[in-house]
Structure formats: structure tokens, C-alpha cells
Amino acid sequence: MPQLNPIPWFSILLMTWLIFLTIIPMKVMKHTFENKPSTDSAEKPKTKPLNWLW
């Protein structure tokens, strides 16, 4: 039965995990955001208390 022969499938498995563990994380870590959030310009909105007419 050819599916029990591990030679071609094991090499495909190893190459796939090699790509997943080396190349893809480097590409993801190089990604930068264009607009970095800053806390300097953030103002808290002033809230009014609710007046319930009971």
C-alpha cells in the first residue's frame, strides 16, 4: 500500500514545518502598522449625570 510508505510524506511534512517555523514568522514580525496609537492626544470625554424625571 503506497500510503504506508513514509518516505515521501515525511519529507513533505518536514519541509512544511520548516516553512511554518522559519519563513512565515519572519514575514509576520516584519509587518509594521502605519498608524501607531499614542496616549498623548487621548482625552477622556466629559460625561453628564442622567437626570431621571420620576
LUMMARDO-554886 format. One line per field, with one value per residue: x, y, z of N, C-alpha, C, CB in turn; residue in three letters; residue number from 0. Coordinates in Angstrom, 3 decimals. Each point is the difference from the previous one (the first is absolute). Glycine has a CB too. Layout:
! LUMMARDO-554886
nxx X|...
nyy Y|...
nzz Z|...
caxx X|...
cayy Y|...
cazz Z|...
cxx X|...
cyy Y|...
czz Z|...
cbxx X|...
cbyy Y|...
cbzz Z|...
type ALA|...
seq NUM|...
! end
This chain:
! LUMMARDO-554886
nxx 0.841|1.703|-1.179|2.651|2.182|0.631|1.436|-2.166|-0.915|2.884|0.492|-2.872|0.644|2.657|-1.214|-2.334|1.955|1.982|-2.383|-0.833|2.871|0.926|-2.129|-2.130|1.850|1.300|-2.887|-0.907|2.511|-0.437|-3.056|1.059|-3.013|0.296|-0.582|2.678|-3.010|1.323|-1.168|0.544|-3.021|-1.408|-1.989|-1.036|-2.408|-0.211|-1.848|-2.176|-0.257|-1.996|-1.546|-1.531|-2.265|-0.421
nyy -1.179|2.110|0.516|-1.806|2.043|1.701|0.584|2.109|0.555|0.753|2.194|1.346|0.271|1.542|2.169|0.778|0.617|1.742|1.979|0.169|0.970|2.360|1.660|0.781|1.423|1.823|0.956|0.719|1.852|1.912|0.888|3.190|0.344|1.979|0.553|-0.646|0.040|2.918|-0.848|3.060|-0.062|-1.671|2.803|-2.168|0.662|2.246|-2.765|2.343|-1.739|-1.377|2.796|-3.146|2.383|-2.121
nzz 0.000|-2.189|3.020|1.157|-1.641|3.130|-3.026|-0.659|3.032|1.156|-2.241|0.498|3.075|-0.477|-1.912|2.034|2.348|-1.865|-0.490|3.020|0.991|-2.212|-1.360|2.099|2.195|-2.315|-0.925|2.959|0.609|-2.701|1.199|0.413|0.984|-2.620|3.051|2.286|1.541|0.609|2.951|-1.555|-0.823|2.708|0.583|2.207|-2.332|2.345|0.757|0.235|2.794|-2.128|1.083|0.662|-0.852|2.935
caxx -0.841|0.929|-0.175|0.742|1.411|0.148|1.097|-0.373|-0.873|0.775|0.785|-0.940|-0.334|1.143|0.164|-1.103|0.257|1.147|-0.529|-0.849|0.746|1.099|-0.245|-1.234|0.121|0.811|-0.835|-1.008|0.646|0.428|-1.163|-0.117|-1.239|0.246|-0.422|0.232|-0.844|0.704|-0.866|0.140|-1.126|-1.268|-0.684|-1.183|-1.192|-0.703|-1.345|-0.969|-0.867|-1.351|-1.064|-1.224|-1.193|-0.888
cayy 1.179|1.135|1.031|-0.380|0.300|1.314|0.789|1.282|0.810|0.549|1.137|1.104|0.492|0.750|1.246|0.883|0.564|0.891|1.268|0.594|0.429|0.922|1.067|0.735|0.919|1.164|0.900|0.591|0.929|1.187|0.830|1.170|0.750|1.358|0.964|-0.525|0.718|0.794|0.352|1.417|0.791|-0.598|0.735|-0.678|0.831|0.405|-0.558|0.681|-0.968|-0.082|0.496|-0.753|0.704|-1.006
cazz 0.000|-0.119|1.025|1.191|-0.209|0.615|-0.550|-0.619|0.840|1.113|-0.497|-0.208|1.335|0.526|-0.750|0.356|1.331|-0.129|-0.505|1.024|1.187|-0.275|-0.967|0.274|1.145|-0.338|-0.785|0.876|0.923|-0.730|-0.284|0.855|-0.131|-0.476|1.021|1.336|0.960|1.001|1.124|0.304|-0.484|0.411|1.064|0.504|-0.213|1.216|0.019|0.857|0.684|-0.530|0.896|-0.238|0.434|0.575
cxx 0.886|-0.167|0.729|1.498|0.273|1.035|-0.483|-0.832|0.758|0.840|-0.897|-0.392|1.129|0.193|-1.110|0.230|1.219|-0.449|-0.826|0.797|1.116|-0.406|-1.217|0.118|0.862|-0.814|-1.045|0.632|0.497|-1.153|-0.060|-1.330|0.323|-0.327|0.169|-0.852|0.853|-0.982|0.072|-1.246|-1.356|-0.579|-1.202|-1.213|-0.686|-1.428|-0.870|-0.809|-1.403|-1.001|-1.296|-1.181|-1.019|-1.190
cyy 1.242|1.053|-0.349|0.232|1.417|0.906|1.291|0.887|0.607|1.191|1.204|0.615|0.847|1.330|0.994|0.632|0.904|1.371|0.697|0.579|0.998|1.171|0.832|0.888|1.227|1.010|0.682|1.035|1.263|0.947|1.159|0.687|1.421|1.033|-0.619|0.787|0.767|0.387|1.480|0.792|-0.554|0.789|-0.800|0.891|0.318|-0.510|0.785|-1.064|0.050|0.473|-0.712|0.781|-1.017|0.661
czz 0.000|1.095|1.294|-0.147|0.522|-0.661|-0.685|0.927|1.168|-0.446|-0.281|1.335|0.580|-0.719|0.334|1.360|0.001|-0.488|1.074|1.165|-0.283|-0.880|0.375|1.249|-0.306|-0.802|0.871|0.921|-0.697|-0.308|0.987|-0.262|-0.432|1.066|1.378|0.994|1.006|1.089|0.327|-0.390|0.429|1.168|0.445|-0.251|1.319|-0.079|0.958|0.725|-0.592|1.042|-0.338|0.564|0.511|0.619
cbxx -1.843|-0.011|-2.209|-1.758|0.116|-0.680|1.269|0.058|-1.917|0.061|1.667|-0.865|-1.436|1.074|1.126|-1.548|-1.033|1.494|-0.027|-1.768|-0.534|1.536|1.035|-1.277|-0.277|2.059|0.367|-1.335|0.657|1.828|-1.238|2.504|-1.122|-0.486|-1.643|2.361|-1.786|1.635|0.301|2.462|1.408|0.768|0.777|1.360|-0.297|1.459|0.897|-0.123|1.356|0.678|1.119|1.264|0.425|1.914
cbyy -1.244|-0.396|0.555|-1.677|-1.551|-1.078|-2.133|-1.140|-1.440|-2.269|-1.597|-1.098|-2.016|-2.160|-1.277|-1.395|-2.019|-1.966|-0.927|-1.605|-2.187|-1.909|-1.415|-1.868|-1.963|-1.434|-1.443|-2.122|-1.947|-1.353|-1.992|0.287|-1.428|-0.758|1.062|-0.712|-1.746|0.874|-2.292|-0.225|0.638|-2.280|2.219|-1.229|-1.020|2.059|-2.267|2.022|0.230|-1.904|2.265|-2.197|1.869|-1.511
cbzz 1.218|-2.436|-1.009|0.470|-2.040|2.082|-0.304|-2.208|-0.655|1.050|-0.994|-2.090|0.354|0.607|-1.842|-1.369|1.020|-0.473|-2.337|-0.651|0.954|0.231|-1.764|-1.079|1.496|0.015|-2.005|-0.095|1.393|-0.973|-0.924|0.029|1.758|-2.320|-1.601|-0.619|-0.270|-1.722|0.896|-0.319|-1.926|-0.780|-0.915|1.767|-2.264|0.266|-0.569|-1.552|2.118|-1.487|0.213|0.072|-1.665|0.413
type MET|PRO|GLN|LEU|ASN|PRO|ILE|PRO|TRP|PHE|SER|ILE|LEU|LEU|MET|THR|TRP|LEU|ILE|PHE|LEU|THR|ILE|ILE|PRO|MET|LYS|VAL|MET|LYS|HIS|THR|PHE|GLU|ASN|LYS|PRO|SER|THR|ASP|SER|ALA|GLU|LYS|PRO|LYS|THR|LYS|PRO|LEU|ASN|TRP|LEU|TRP
seq 0|1|2|3|4|5|6|7|8|9|10|11|12|13|14|15|16|17|18|19|20|21|22|23|24|25|26|27|28|29|30|31|32|33|34|35|36|37|38|39|40|41|42|43|44|45|46|47|48|49|50|51|52|53
! end
